[in-house]
Amino acid sequence: MKLRYLFAAALSLGLGFSTNAFAQRTNPLTGPVFAGYFEYTFANSAQNLLLKDTPMAYNLANISFCTTIADGTVVLPLADRLYRTDQDFVSDIKAFQQQGGIVQCSLGGAGSPVRLTTPQQVGNFVASLKALYAKYPFDGIDIDLEGASLRLDAGDTDFRNPTTPQVKNFIQGLRMFLDAEKAINPKFTLTMAPETFFVGQAIQGYGSGQTPPAGGYLPFIEAFRNDLTYIFEQNYNSGDQLALDGVAYDTSTVEFLVGIQELLLKGFPIGKGPQMFQPLKPSQVAIGLLSSPNDSDTGFATPDVVTKALNYLTQGEKAASGTYKLRNPAGYPTFGGLMTFSIQDDVGRSGSSFSRALGPVLSALRSGTPSTVVADTNQN
């Protein structure tokens, strides 16, 4: 019986079977990153997977999700299907870190809006986050605001100077928490995972007064652009999106993956006005992907498509693929990497075929050479 079948059987029985003994993960702070969301708090396709047993290709794990209750307090319930005690969870975090990886808690998610509308809520938010991070040895925080977490009041038209209290309060609270953690750990990491509508859709107009607001994530990106380790824009569950060439590209294509990233890499105009979203550093930008096709999400891009997009982005026109033409013909050799939702879907649905295909591609980026995907003929 092949090793991965033994692994799958061990997972189904709830056994602590590890394939990662004595292995080491690459450093996500020297790039490129291969981040995965670790579905800690809800049902998934690899129920009993532990952090330390995730595929070695992943070097950053986002615990999904820290949630915020009505008074602004942030909580992370113990996942008793995985850990009997808090110390069990701490030990698993440390095991992943000892393998060389970074562990963050992801704040928000589709089902957990973060709405800080009063000073008391801001205070509770900051104090509870500090307490949570004193309890668990996380290396950083991921911001995954969705749905009701994102709003812009009528008249709030400048993403560089927001006036909506909910936006200003979140920026204030996150700044207070981030500064406190960086005083303890200067390498404390910050990542964000916006949906495409809340970033690049602003090329057609900034969504002041609209629900949901087009470009509604831009105030947060702008406020923390100098602190941002990576931005993982979700290149899935999205309709067609305009790129810098004025063409709307379909999801799951090379053109979409490259064009959406270049909005962040080159910057873009806000609607038809004079405002510009200024480019981020190439090393800050990573493609957000689904790790497998499934019933609840859309926009899965195959490893072959992802590889072509990465080669094009990092190698430039000499590795061109598809009809989109890079605005920077030389490409972006220091491009940040990949994120996927989720680690459990990769392991449980496809026997880790997603990470097995793309892990070597990211490794090749370190040497500056184009990559090809070797087809996995043993996925069943």
WOMODA-V66483 format. One record per pair of residues at least 24 apart in sequence whose C-alpha atoms are under 10 Angstrom apart, sorted by the first residue. I is the first residue (numbers start at 0). J is the second residue. D is the distance in Angstrom with one decimal. If there is no record, write none. Layout:
I/J/D  I/J/D
This chain:
3/346/9.4  3/350/6.7  3/351/8.7  3/378/9.7  4/350/8.3  4/379/9.4  6/48/9.7  6/52/9.6  6/346/9.5  6/350/9.0  7/45/8.3  7/48/9.5  7/346/8.3  7/347/7.4  7/350/7.7  9/47/8.8  9/48/9.3  10/44/9.9  10/45/6.7  10/46/7.2  10/47/5.5  10/48/6.3  10/49/9.3  10/346/9.8  10/347/8.8  11/44/9.7  11/45/7.7  11/46/7.6  11/47/7.2  11/48/9.2  11/347/9.6  12/46/9.7  12/47/8.2  13/45/9.7  13/46/8.0  13/47/5.4  13/48/8.1  13/49/9.9  13/80/8.8  13/81/8.6  14/47/7.6  14/48/8.9  14/49/9.8  15/47/8.2  15/48/8.0  15/49/7.6  15/51/9.6  15/52/8.2  15/81/9.9  16/48/9.0  16/49/9.2  16/51/10.0  16/52/7.5  17/48/9.4  17/49/8.8  17/51/7.5  17/52/5.1  17/53/8.5  17/54/9.7  18/51/9.1  18/52/6.4  18/53/8.4  18/54/8.1  18/55/8.9  19/51/7.2  19/52/6.0  19/53/7.8  19/54/7.5  19/55/6.9  19/95/9.8  19/98/8.7  20/51/8.9  20/52/8.7  20/98/9.0  21/97/10.0  21/98/7.9  22/55/7.4  22/97/9.8  22/98/6.5  22/99/9.1  23/55/7.2  23/56/9.4  23/58/9.2  23/95/9.3  23/96/9.6  23/97/8.1  23/98/4.7  23/99/5.8  23/100/8.3  24/54/9.3  24/55/5.7  24/56/6.8  24/57/7.1  24/58/5.6  24/59/9.1  24/95/8.7  24/96/8.9  24/97/9.0  24/98/5.6  24/99/4.9  24/100/5.8  24/101/9.5  25/55/8.5  25/56/7.9  25/57/8.3  25/58/6.1  25/59/9.4  25/98/8.7  25/99/6.3  25/100/7.2  25/362/8.8  26/57/10.0  26/58/6.7  26/59/8.8  26/98/9.7  26/99/6.3  26/100/6.7  26/101/8.3  27/57/9.0  27/58/5.8  27/59/6.6  27/99/8.6  27/100/7.2  27/101/7.4  27/228/9.7  27/229/10.0  27/335/9.2  27/336/9.2  28/58/9.4  28/59/9.5  28/100/9.6  28/101/9.0  28/186/9.0  28/188/9.0  28/228/8.0  28/229/9.6  28/282/9.6  28/335/9.5  29/282/9.1  29/333/9.8  29/335/9.3  29/365/9.2  30/58/9.8  30/282/7.4  30/283/9.5  30/333/7.8  30/334/8.2  30/335/6.1  30/336/7.1  30/361/8.8  30/362/9.3  30/364/8.8  30/365/7.5  31/58/9.3  31/282/7.9  31/283/9.7  31/284/9.9  31/285/8.5  31/333/7.9  31/334/7.2  31/335/5.0  31/336/4.6  31/337/7.7  31/361/6.4  31/362/7.8  31/363/9.8  31/364/7.3  31/365/7.2  32/56/9.3  32/57/7.8  32/58/6.5  32/59/7.0  32/229/8.6  32/282/9.4  32/283/9.7  32/284/9.8  32/285/7.7  32/286/10.0  32/334/9.5  32/335/6.2  32/336/4.8  32/337/6.0  32/338/7.6  32/358/9.9  32/361/7.9  32/362/9.8  33/57/5.0  33/58/5.7  33/59/6.4  33/60/8.8  33/285/8.7  33/286/9.6  33/287/9.9  33/335/8.9  33/336/6.1  33/337/5.0  33/338/5.7  33/339/7.8  33/354/8.7  33/357/8.9  33/358/7.6  33/361/7.6  33/362/9.9  34/58/6.1  34/59/4.5  34/60/5.7  34/61/7.4  34/100/9.6  34/101/9.1  34/102/9.6  34/229/9.8  34/231/8.9  34/285/9.1  34/286/9.9  34/287/8.9  34/336/8.3  34/337/6.3  34/338/4.4  34/339/6.3  34/340/8.7  34/341/9.2  34/342/8.8  35/59/6.4  35/60/5.1  35/61/6.2  35/62/8.9  35/63/9.9  35/102/10.0  35/287/9.4  35/288/9.5  35/289/9.8  35/290/8.9  35/337/8.6  35/338/5.6  35/339/4.9  35/340/6.0  35/341/5.7  35/342/5.3  35/343/8.9  35/345/9.3  35/354/9.7  36/60/5.8  36/61/4.6  36/62/6.2  36/63/6.3  36/64/9.1  36/103/9.5  36/104/9.5  36/105/8.3  36/338/7.9  36/339/6.5  36/340/5.3  36/341/4.8  36/342/5.8  36/343/8.1  36/344/9.6  37/61/5.6  37/62/5.0  37/63/5.8  37/64/8.7  37/102/9.6  37/103/9.8  37/104/9.4  37/105/9.3  37/339/9.7  37/340/8.0  37/341/6.2  37/342/5.6  37/343/6.7  37/344/9.5  38/62/6.5  38/63/5.1  38/64/7.6  38/340/8.8  38/341/7.0  38/342/7.5  38/343/6.7  38/344/9.1  39/63/5.5  39/64/7.1  39/65/9.6  39/75/9.4  39/76/9.4  39/77/8.8  39/78/6.5  39/79/9.8  39/80/9.4  39/81/8.2  39/104/10.0  39/343/9.5  40/64/6.6  40/65/8.8  40/75/8.2  40/76/7.5  40/77/8.0  40/78/5.9  40/79/9.3  40/80/9.4  40/81/9.7  41/78/8.4  41/80/9.9  42/80/9.9  42/343/9.7  43/341/9.1  43/342/9.7  43/343/6.4  43/344/7.1  43/347/8.2  43/348/9.7  44/341/9.6  44/342/9.5  44/343/5.8  44/344/5.7  44/345/8.6  44/346/7.8  44/347/4.8  44/348/6.4  44/349/9.8  45/342/8.6  45/343/5.0  45/344/7.0  45/345/8.8  45/346/6.6  45/347/4.6  45/348/8.0  46/80/7.8  46/81/8.1  46/343/7.6  46/344/10.0  46/347/8.4  47/80/7.0  47/81/6.0  47/82/9.6  47/343/9.2  48/80/9.9  48/81/7.7  48/342/9.1  48/343/7.2  48/346/8.6  48/347/9.0  49/81/7.1  49/82/9.2  49/88/9.3  49/91/7.0  49/92/9.2  49/94/9.9  49/95/9.3  49/343/9.7  50/81/9.9  50/88/9.2  50/90/9.8  50/91/6.1  50/92/6.8  50/93/9.3  50/94/7.8  50/95/6.1  50/96/9.6  50/102/9.1  50/342/9.4  51/90/9.4  51/91/6.1  51/92/7.5  51/93/8.6  51/94/5.6  51/95/4.8  51/96/8.6  51/97/9.2  51/98/8.0  51/100/9.6  52/91/9.3  52/94/9.3  52/95/8.3  53/95/8.7  53/342/7.2  53/343/8.4  53/345/9.6  53/346/7.9  53/351/9.1  54/342/8.3  54/345/9.1  54/346/7.9  54/351/7.1  54/354/7.1  54/355/8.1  54/358/9.4  55/95/9.6  55/98/8.6  55/99/9.7  55/100/9.1  55/354/8.6  55/355/9.1  55/358/8.5  56/100/9.9  56/351/9.8  56/353/9.9  56/354/6.1  56/355/7.3  56/356/9.6  56/357/8.1  56/358/5.0  56/359/8.1  56/361/8.8  56/362/9.0  57/95/10.0  57/99/10.0  57/100/7.6  57/101/9.4  57/337/9.6  57/338/9.1  57/339/9.5  57/342/8.4  57/354/7.6  57/358/7.8  58/95/8.7  58/96/9.0  58/98/8.8  58/99/7.1  58/100/4.5  58/101/6.3  58/102/8.6  59/95/9.1  59/96/9.2  59/99/9.1  59/100/5.5  59/101/4.6  59/102/5.9  59/103/7.6  59/138/9.7  59/338/8.8  60/92/9.5  60/95/8.7  60/96/9.8  60/100/7.6  60/101/6.3  60/102/4.9  60/103/6.2  60/104/8.3  60/105/9.2  60/141/9.8  60/338/9.5  60/339/9.9  60/341/9.7  60/342/8.4  61/101/8.6  61/102/6.1  61/103/4.9  61/104/5.4  61/105/5.5  61/106/9.3  61/137/9.6  61/139/9.2  61/140/8.1  61/141/6.9  61/142/9.9  61/190/9.5  61/338/9.8  61/340/9.6  61/341/9.4  61/342/9.5  62/92/9.8  62/102/7.3  62/103/6.1  62/104/4.7  62/105/5.6  62/106/8.8  62/137/9.4  62/140/9.3  62/141/8.8  63/103/9.1  63/104/6.6  63/105/5.4  63/106/7.5  63/107/8.3  63/108/7.6  63/141/9.4  63/143/9.5  63/340/10.0  63/341/9.5  64/103/9.9  64/104/6.6  64/105/5.1  64/106/5.7  64/107/6.2  64/108/6.5  64/109/9.8  64/110/9.5  64/111/8.4  64/141/9.4  64/142/9.8  64/143/8.9  65/104/6.3  65/105/5.8  65/106/4.7  65/107/6.3  65/108/8.4  65/111/8.5  65/128/9.3  65/131/9.5  65/140/9.7  65/141/9.5  65/142/9.7  65/143/9.8  66/104/9.9  66/105/8.7  66/106/6.1  66/107/5.6  66/108/8.0  66/110/8.7  66/111/5.7  66/112/7.9  66/113/7.9  67/106/8.0  67/107/7.3  67/111/6.6  67/112/7.0  67/113/5.9  67/114/8.3  67/115/9.5  67/123/9.9  67/124/7.9  67/127/9.6  67/128/9.8  68/111/8.2  68/112/8.5  68/113/7.9  68/114/9.0  68/120/9.7  68/124/9.3  69/112/9.3  69/113/8.5  69/114/7.9  69/115/8.7  69/120/8.2  70/114/9.1  70/115/8.2  70/116/9.6  70/117/9.1  70/119/7.8  70/120/5.4  70/121/8.8  70/122/9.6  70/123/7.0  70/124/8.1  71/113/7.5  71/114/7.3  71/115/6.2  71/116/8.9  71/117/9.0  71/118/9.8  71/119/7.9  71/120/4.4  71/121/6.5  71/122/7.9  71/123/5.4  71/124/4.8  71/125/8.6  71/126/9.7  71/127/8.5  72/113/9.7  72/115/9.8  72/120/7.3  72/121/8.7  72/122/8.7  72/123/5.1  72/124/4.8  72/125/8.0  72/126/7.9  72/127/5.6  72/128/7.7  73/106/8.4  73/107/9.5  73/113/9.2  73/123/8.0  73/124/6.0  73/125/8.5  73/126/8.8  73/127/5.6  73/128/6.0  73/129/9.5  73/130/9.4  73/131/7.9  74/106/9.6  74/124/9.7  74/127/7.5  74/128/8.1  74/130/9.8  74/131/7.5  75/104/8.9  75/106/9.6  75/128/9.9  75/131/7.9  85/134/8.6  85/135/8.4  86/134/9.5  86/135/8.9  88/135/8.1  88/136/9.8  89/134/8.4  89/135/6.0  89/136/6.9  89/137/9.1  90/135/9.6  90/136/9.5  92/135/8.2  92/136/7.2  92/137/7.6  92/138/9.7  93/135/9.5  93/136/7.5  93/137/9.0  96/136/9.5  96/137/9.3  96/138/8.9  100/138/9.4  101/137/7.8  101/138/6.0  101/139/7.8  101/187/9.8  101/188/8.8  102/136/8.2  102/137/5.5  102/138/5.5  102/139/6.9  102/140/8.5  102/141/9.8  102/188/9.5  103/132/9.8  103/135/10.0  103/136/8.9  103/137/5.2  103/138/5.6  103/139/4.7  103/140/4.9  103/141/6.3  103/142/10.0  103/187/9.5  103/188/8.0  103/189/8.6  103/190/8.9  104/131/9.7  104/132/9.0  104/135/9.6  104/136/10.0  104/137/6.8  104/138/8.5  104/139/7.0  104/140/5.2  104/141/6.1  104/142/8.7  105/139/9.0  105/140/5.9  105/141/4.3  105/142/5.8  105/143/6.4  105/144/9.5  105/189/9.9  105/190/8.8  105/191/8.8  105/192/9.2  106/140/7.3  106/141/6.0  106/142/5.1  106/143/5.7  106/144/7.3  106/191/9.4  107/141/8.8  107/142/6.7  107/143/5.1  107/144/5.3  107/145/7.1  107/146/9.7  107/148/8.2  108/142/8.6  108/143/5.5  108/144/6.1  108/145/6.2  108/146/8.7  108/148/9.4  108/192/9.5  109/143/8.2  109/144/7.5  109/145/5.4  109/146/6.4  109/147/8.9  109/148/9.1  110/144/9.8  110/145/8.2  110/146/8.2  110/147/9.4  111/143/9.6  111/144/8.4  111/145/8.1  111/146/8.6  111/147/8.6  111/148/8.2  112/143/9.6  112/144/7.0  112/145/6.8  112/146/6.7  112/147/5.5  112/148/4.7  112/149/8.4  113/143/9.7  113/144/7.2  113/145/8.6  113/146/9.3  113/147/7.5  113/148/4.9  113/149/8.5  113/165/8.9  113/169/8.2  114/144/9.9  114/147/7.6  114/148/5.8  114/149/8.5  114/150/9.5  114/164/9.6  114/165/6.1  114/166/8.5  114/168/8.7  114/169/7.7  115/148/9.0  115/164/8.0  115/165/5.4  115/166/8.1  115/167/8.9  115/168/5.9  115/169/6.2  115/170/9.8  115/171/10.0  115/172/8.7  116/163/9.5  116/164/6.2  116/165/5.2  116/166/8.7  116/167/9.1  116/168/6.7  116/169/8.7  117/164/8.4  117/165/8.4  117/168/7.7  118/168/7.7  118/172/9.5  120/168/8.9  120/169/9.7  120/172/9.2  121/165/9.9  121/168/6.5  121/169/7.3  121/170/9.8  121/171/7.8  121/172/5.6  121/173/9.0  121/175/9.7  122/168/10.0  122/172/7.5  122/175/9.7  123/172/9.3  124/169/9.0  124/172/6.8  124/173/8.6  124/175/10.0  124/176/8.8  125/169/9.8  125/171/9.4  125/172/5.8  125/173/7.3  125/174/9.2  125/175/7.0  125/176/5.7  125/177/9.3  125/179/9.7  126/172/9.5  126/175/9.7  126/176/8.2  127/176/9.8  128/172/9.8  128/173/9.4  128/176/7.2  128/177/9.9  129/175/9.9  129/176/6.8  129/177/9.5  129/179/8.2  129/180/8.0  132/180/8.6  133/180/9.8  137/187/8.8  137/188/9.5  138/180/9.4  138/184/8.3  138/186/7.9  138/187/5.6  138/188/6.4  138/189/9.1  139/177/8.9  139/180/8.5  139/181/9.4  139/184/9.4  139/186/8.4  139/187/5.0  139/188/4.2  139/189/5.7  139/190/8.0  139/228/9.6  140/173/9.8  140/177/8.7  140/187/8.1  140/188/6.3  140/189/5.2  140/190/6.5  140/191/8.6  141/188/8.2  141/189/5.8  141/190/4.6  141/191/5.4  141/192/7.4  141/227/9.9  141/228/9.8  141/229/9.2  141/230/9.2  141/231/9.6  142/173/9.6  142/189/7.8  142/190/6.2  142/191/4.6  142/192/6.3  142/193/8.2  142/219/9.5  142/230/9.4  142/231/9.9  143/190/8.7  143/191/6.0  143/192/5.1  143/193/6.3  143/194/8.8  143/216/9.9  143/231/9.5  143/232/9.9  143/233/10.0  144/191/8.4  144/192/7.6  144/193/6.8  144/194/8.8  144/197/9.8  144/215/9.9  144/216/8.1  144/219/9.9  145/192/9.3  145/193/7.5  145/194/7.6  145/197/8.9  145/211/9.5  145/215/9.7  145/216/9.2  146/194/9.9  146/210/9.2  146/211/7.2  146/212/9.7  147/210/8.8  147/211/7.9  148/211/9.7  148/215/9.5  148/216/9.7  149/197/8.4  149/210/8.6  149/211/7.0  149/212/7.0  149/213/9.5  149/214/9.4  149/215/5.9  149/216/7.1  150/206/8.7  150/207/8.1  150/208/7.8  150/209/7.7  150/210/6.8  150/211/6.5  150/212/5.9  150/213/9.3  150/214/9.8  150/215/6.5  150/216/9.1  151/205/9.5  151/206/7.1  151/207/5.2  151/208/5.6  151/209/7.1  151/210/8.1  151/211/8.5  151/212/6.3  151/213/9.3  151/214/9.6  151/215/6.9  151/216/10.0  151/218/9.9  152/206/9.2  152/207/6.0  152/208/4.9  152/209/8.0  152/210/9.5  152/212/9.2  153/206/9.0  153/207/5.4  153/208/4.1  153/209/7.9  154/206/10.0  154/207/6.3  154/208/7.0  155/205/9.3  155/206/8.7  155/207/5.4  155/208/7.5  156/204/9.8  156/205/6.9  156/206/7.8  156/207/5.7  156/208/9.0  157/205/8.3  157/207/8.8  157/217/9.6  157/218/8.4  157/269/9.6  157/274/8.1  158/205/8.2  158/206/9.9  158/207/9.5  158/214/8.5  158/215/8.2  158/216/8.7  158/217/6.0  158/218/4.7  158/219/8.5  158/220/9.3  158/221/7.5  158/222/9.2  158/269/9.6  158/274/9.1  158/275/9.9  158/276/8.8  159/217/8.0  159/218/6.0  159/219/9.1  159/220/9.5  159/221/6.4  159/222/7.5  159/274/9.4  159/275/9.9  159/276/9.0  160/218/7.5  160/221/9.3  160/222/9.0  161/217/9.7  161/218/6.6  161/219/9.5  161/222/9.8  163/207/9.6  166/215/9.3  166/216/9.4  166/218/7.6  166/219/7.9  167/218/8.8  167/219/9.1  167/222/9.8  169/219/8.5  170/218/8.5  170/219/6.7  170/220/9.9  170/222/7.1  170/223/8.5  171/222/9.7  173/219/9.7  173/223/9.3  174/222/8.9  174/223/8.3  174/226/9.8  177/223/9.9  177/226/8.9  178/226/9.9  186/228/9.7  187/226/9.4  187/228/9.1  188/226/7.9  188/227/7.4  188/228/5.9  188/229/8.5  189/223/8.7  189/224/9.9  189/226/6.7  189/227/5.2  189/228/5.3  189/229/7.0  189/230/8.7  190/220/9.8  190/223/9.7  190/226/8.9  190/227/5.9  190/228/5.6  190/229/4.8  190/230/5.5  190/231/7.3  190/283/8.9  190/284/9.9  191/216/9.4  191/219/9.0  191/220/8.0  191/223/9.9  191/227/7.8  191/228/8.7  191/229/6.7  191/230/4.8  191/231/5.9  191/232/7.6  191/233/9.8  192/216/9.5  192/229/8.8  192/230/5.9  192/231/4.6  192/232/5.1  192/233/6.3  192/234/9.9  192/285/9.7  192/286/9.8  192/287/7.7  192/338/9.1  193/217/9.3  193/220/9.4  193/230/7.8  193/231/6.9  193/232/5.0  193/233/6.1  193/234/9.3  193/287/9.2  194/231/8.9  194/232/5.8  194/233/4.9  194/234/7.3  194/235/8.0  194/236/8.2  194/237/7.6  194/287/9.3  195/232/6.3  195/233/6.2  195/234/6.6  195/235/8.2  195/236/8.8  195/237/6.6  195/238/8.8  195/239/9.7  195/240/7.8  195/259/8.0  196/232/9.8  196/233/9.5  196/236/10.0  196/237/7.4  196/238/8.6  196/239/9.8  196/240/8.1  197/232/9.4  198/232/8.2  198/259/9.5  198/262/9.0  198/263/8.8  198/276/9.7  199/232/9.7  199/240/7.5  199/241/7.6  199/242/8.1  199/243/9.7  199/259/7.2  199/260/9.4  199/261/10.0  199/262/6.7  199/263/8.2  199/266/9.7  199/267/8.2  199/268/9.7  199/269/9.0  199/276/9.7  200/240/7.1  200/241/7.4  200/242/9.5  200/269/8.9  200/270/8.9  201/241/9.8  201/267/8.8  201/268/8.1  201/269/5.5  201/270/6.2  201/271/9.9  201/276/9.3  202/240/9.7  202/241/7.7  202/242/8.6  202/243/8.6  202/245/9.5  202/262/9.0  202/266/9.9  202/267/6.6  202/268/5.8  202/269/4.8  202/270/4.8  202/271/7.9  202/272/9.7  202/275/9.2  202/276/9.2  203/241/8.3  203/245/10.0  203/268/8.6  203/269/6.8  203/270/4.4  203/271/7.3  203/272/9.9  204/268/9.0  204/269/5.8  204/270/3.8  204/271/7.2  204/272/8.5  205/269/6.4  205/270/6.6  205/271/9.8  205/272/9.8  205/274/10.0  206/270/9.8  214/269/8.9  217/276/8.2  220/276/9.9  220/279/9.4  221/276/8.4  221/277/8.8  221/279/9.6  224/277/9.9  224/278/9.7  224/279/7.3  224/280/9.1  224/283/9.1  225/279/9.0  225/280/9.5  225/283/9.9  226/283/9.9  227/279/9.3  227/280/9.7  227/283/6.9  227/284/9.6  228/280/9.8  228/282/8.2  228/283/5.6  228/284/8.6  228/335/9.2  229/279/9.7  229/280/9.5  229/281/9.5  229/282/7.4  229/283/4.3  229/284/5.6  229/285/6.5  229/286/9.8  229/335/7.1  229/336/8.9  229/337/9.7  229/338/9.6  230/263/9.3  230/279/9.3  230/282/9.5  230/283/6.0  230/284/5.2  230/285/6.0  230/286/8.2  230/287/8.6  230/335/8.7  230/336/10.0  230/337/9.8  230/338/9.2  231/260/9.7  231/283/8.8  231/284/6.7  231/285/5.2  231/286/5.7  231/287/4.9  231/288/8.7  231/335/9.4  231/336/9.1  231/337/7.5  231/338/6.1  231/339/8.8  232/259/8.6  232/260/8.2  232/263/9.5  232/284/8.2  232/285/7.2  232/286/6.2  232/287/5.2  232/288/8.5  232/337/9.8  232/338/8.7  233/259/9.9  233/285/9.6  233/286/7.2  233/287/4.5  233/288/6.3  233/289/8.6  233/298/9.8  233/338/8.6  233/339/8.7  233/340/9.1  234/259/7.9  234/260/9.2  234/286/6.9  234/287/5.3  234/288/5.7  234/289/8.2  234/297/9.7  234/298/7.3  234/299/8.7  234/300/8.9  234/338/9.9  234/339/9.8  235/287/7.6  235/288/6.4  235/289/6.8  235/296/7.5  235/297/6.0  235/298/4.5  235/299/6.7  235/300/8.5  235/340/9.8  236/288/9.8  236/289/9.3  236/295/9.2  236/296/6.0  236/297/4.9  236/298/5.8  236/299/8.8  237/296/9.6  237/297/7.6  237/298/7.1  238/297/9.5  238/298/8.8  242/267/9.2  242/323/8.7  243/267/7.2  243/268/9.2  243/323/9.4  243/324/9.5  243/325/9.1  243/326/8.1  244/323/7.8  244/324/8.0  244/325/9.2  244/326/8.7  246/323/8.7  248/322/10.0  248/323/9.0  249/298/8.8  250/297/8.6  250/298/5.5  250/299/8.0  250/300/7.8  251/288/9.3  251/289/9.9  251/297/8.9  251/298/5.2  251/299/5.7  251/300/4.3  251/301/7.5  251/304/7.5  251/305/8.6  252/298/9.0  252/299/9.3  252/300/6.8  252/301/8.9  252/304/6.5  252/305/8.3  252/307/9.6  252/308/8.5  252/321/8.5  253/300/8.6  253/301/10.0  253/303/9.4  253/304/5.7  253/305/6.9  253/306/8.9  253/307/6.7  253/308/5.1  253/309/8.9  253/311/8.8  253/319/9.7  253/320/7.0  253/321/6.4  253/322/8.8  253/323/8.3  254/304/9.5  254/307/9.8  254/308/7.7  254/311/9.9  254/320/7.9  254/321/6.1  254/322/6.6  254/323/5.3  254/324/8.6  254/325/9.8  255/308/8.9  255/321/9.8  255/323/8.4  256/286/7.3  256/287/9.1  256/288/9.4  256/300/8.9  256/304/8.7  256/305/7.7  256/307/9.6  256/308/6.3  256/309/8.7  256/312/9.3  256/323/10.0  257/286/9.0  257/305/9.4  257/307/9.3  257/308/5.8  257/309/7.9  257/310/9.9  257/311/7.5  257/312/6.5  257/320/9.6  257/321/9.7  257/323/7.6  257/324/9.0  257/325/7.9  258/308/9.5  258/312/9.4  258/323/6.9  258/324/8.5  258/325/7.8  258/326/9.4  259/286/8.9  260/284/7.2  260/285/7.8  260/286/7.1  260/287/9.9  260/308/9.8  260/312/8.5  260/334/9.7  261/312/8.4  261/325/7.6  261/326/7.8  261/327/8.7  261/330/9.7  261/331/9.5  262/326/9.8  264/312/9.9  264/326/9.5  264/327/9.1  264/330/9.9  264/331/8.3  264/334/9.1  265/325/9.8  265/326/7.6  265/327/7.9  280/331/9.5  280/333/8.7  280/334/8.3  280/335/8.9  281/312/9.8  281/313/9.5  281/330/9.6  281/331/6.2  281/332/7.9  281/333/5.8  281/334/4.7  281/335/6.3  281/336/9.6  282/331/8.6  282/332/8.7  282/333/5.2  282/334/4.7  282/335/4.2  282/336/8.0  283/333/8.9  283/334/7.3  283/335/5.5  283/336/8.7  284/333/9.3  284/334/6.3  284/335/5.0  284/336/7.2  284/337/8.6  285/309/9.8  285/334/7.0  285/335/4.8  285/336/4.6  285/337/4.9  285/338/6.6  286/334/9.5  286/335/8.1  286/336/6.5  286/337/4.8  286/338/6.0  286/339/8.3  287/336/9.0  287/337/6.0  287/338/4.6  287/339/5.7  287/340/7.8  288/337/7.4  288/338/6.0  288/339/4.6  288/340/6.4  288/341/8.7  289/338/8.4  289/339/5.3  289/340/5.0  289/341/6.8  289/342/9.6  289/344/8.5  289/345/8.7  289/353/9.3  290/338/9.0  290/339/5.6  290/340/5.8  290/341/6.0  290/342/7.3  290/343/8.8  290/344/6.2  290/345/5.2  290/346/9.0  290/348/8.9  290/349/8.6  290/351/8.8  290/352/8.8  290/353/5.9  290/354/8.0  291/339/9.2  291/340/8.5  291/341/8.3  291/342/9.8  291/343/9.9  291/344/6.3  291/345/6.1  291/346/9.5  291/347/9.6  291/348/6.9  291/349/7.0  291/351/9.5  291/352/9.0  291/353/7.3  292/344/8.9  292/345/9.7  292/348/8.7  292/349/9.4  293/344/8.7  293/348/8.6  301/353/8.3  301/356/9.8  301/357/10.0  302/352/9.1  302/353/6.7  302/354/9.0  302/355/9.7  302/356/6.5  302/357/6.4  302/360/9.5  302/371/9.4  302/372/7.0  302/373/9.6  302/374/9.2  303/356/8.7  303/357/8.9  303/370/9.9  303/371/7.5  303/372/6.0  303/373/8.9  303/374/8.8  304/372/9.5  305/337/9.3  305/357/8.2  305/360/9.5  305/372/9.5  306/356/9.1  306/357/7.3  306/360/6.8  306/361/9.0  306/369/8.7  306/370/6.8  306/371/6.6  306/372/6.9  307/369/8.8  307/370/8.1  307/371/7.9  307/372/9.2  309/334/8.4  309/335/10.0  309/336/8.1  309/337/9.2  309/360/8.5  309/361/8.7  309/364/8.6  309/369/8.5  309/370/8.7  310/360/9.0  310/363/9.9  310/364/8.3  310/367/9.4  310/368/8.3  310/369/5.5  310/370/6.8  310/371/8.9  311/369/8.7  313/364/7.8  313/367/7.9  313/368/9.0  313/369/8.4  314/364/9.4  314/367/7.8  314/368/7.9  314/369/7.1  317/369/9.8  318/369/7.6  332/364/8.0  332/365/9.1  332/366/10.0  332/367/7.1  332/368/9.8  333/364/8.5  333/365/8.7  333/367/9.1  334/364/8.8  335/361/9.6  335/364/9.8  336/360/9.8  336/361/6.9  336/364/8.8  337/361/8.3  348/378/9.7  348/379/9.8  349/378/6.4  349/379/7.8  350/377/9.2  350/378/6.5  350/379/7.9  351/378/8.6  352/376/9.8  352/377/9.0  352/378/6.8
